[in-house]
């Protein structure tokens, strides 16, 4: 049997909370991300990672709203 909508929503809410915490820590300056491309120097990619997390957060929020609507309609 597959995962129920309620279980999927619970997982989704957990992801939203985790991403929100990561975003807050980056915005507070607690976390920085660096990457090295090829043999080049290490570069700060914090802004890129922050933008990625923000997009993921919006996707998860959209997904959670869809799941809530489906649950409210009686789907399981």
C-alpha positions as CSV (number, residue, x, y, z in Angstrom):
1,X,0.0,0.0,0.0
2,X,1.2,3.5,-0.8
3,X,1.8,6.4,1.5
4,X,-1.4,8.2,2.6
5,X,-1.9,11.9,1.8
6,X,-1.7,12.7,5.6
7,X,1.7,10.9,5.8
8,X,2.9,12.8,2.7
9,X,1.7,16.1,4.2
10,X,3.5,15.3,7.5
11,X,6.7,14.7,5.6
12,X,6.2,17.8,3.6
13,X,5.7,19.9,6.7
14,X,8.9,18.5,8.2
15,X,10.8,19.5,5.0
16,X,9.3,23.0,5.2
17,X,10.4,23.4,8.8
18,X,13.9,22.1,8.0
19,X,14.3,24.4,5.0
20,X,13.0,27.4,7.0
21,X,15.6,26.7,9.7
22,X,18.4,26.4,7.1
23,X,17.3,29.6,5.4
24,X,17.2,31.5,8.7
25,X,20.7,30.3,9.6
26,X,22.1,31.4,6.3
27,X,20.4,34.8,6.5
28,X,21.8,35.2,10.1
29,X,25.3,34.5,8.8
30,X,25.7,31.3,10.8
31,X,26.3,29.2,7.7
32,X,28.3,29.8,4.6
33,X,28.8,27.5,1.6
34,X,31.8,27.3,-0.6
35,X,32.6,25.4,-3.7
36,X,35.6,24.8,-5.8
37,X,35.2,24.5,-9.6
38,X,38.0,22.5,-11.3
39,X,41.4,23.6,-10.1
40,X,40.1,27.1,-9.3
41,X,40.0,28.8,-5.9
42,X,37.3,28.2,-3.4
43,X,34.3,30.5,-4.0
44,X,31.5,31.6,-1.8
45,X,28.3,30.1,-3.2
46,X,26.1,31.0,-0.2
47,X,23.8,33.2,-2.3
48,X,23.3,30.3,-4.8
49,X,22.5,27.8,-2.0
50,X,20.1,30.3,-0.3
51,X,18.2,30.9,-3.6
52,X,18.0,27.1,-4.1
53,X,16.6,26.6,-0.6
54,X,14.1,29.4,-1.1
55,X,12.8,27.8,-4.3
56,X,12.6,24.4,-2.6
57,X,10.7,26.0,0.2
58,X,8.1,27.5,-2.2
59,X,7.8,24.2,-3.9
60,X,7.1,22.4,-0.7
61,X,4.6,25.0,0.4
62,X,2.7,24.6,-2.9
63,X,2.8,20.8,-2.5
64,X,1.5,21.1,1.1
65,X,-1.4,23.3,0.0
66,X,-2.3,20.8,-2.7
67,X,-2.2,17.9,-0.2
68,X,-4.4,19.9,2.2
69,X,-6.9,20.6,-0.5
70,X,-7.0,17.0,-1.5
71,X,-7.4,15.8,2.1
72,X,-10.2,18.4,2.6
73,X,-12.0,16.9,-0.4
74,X,-11.9,13.5,1.2
75,X,-9.1,11.9,-0.8
76,X,-6.8,9.5,1.0
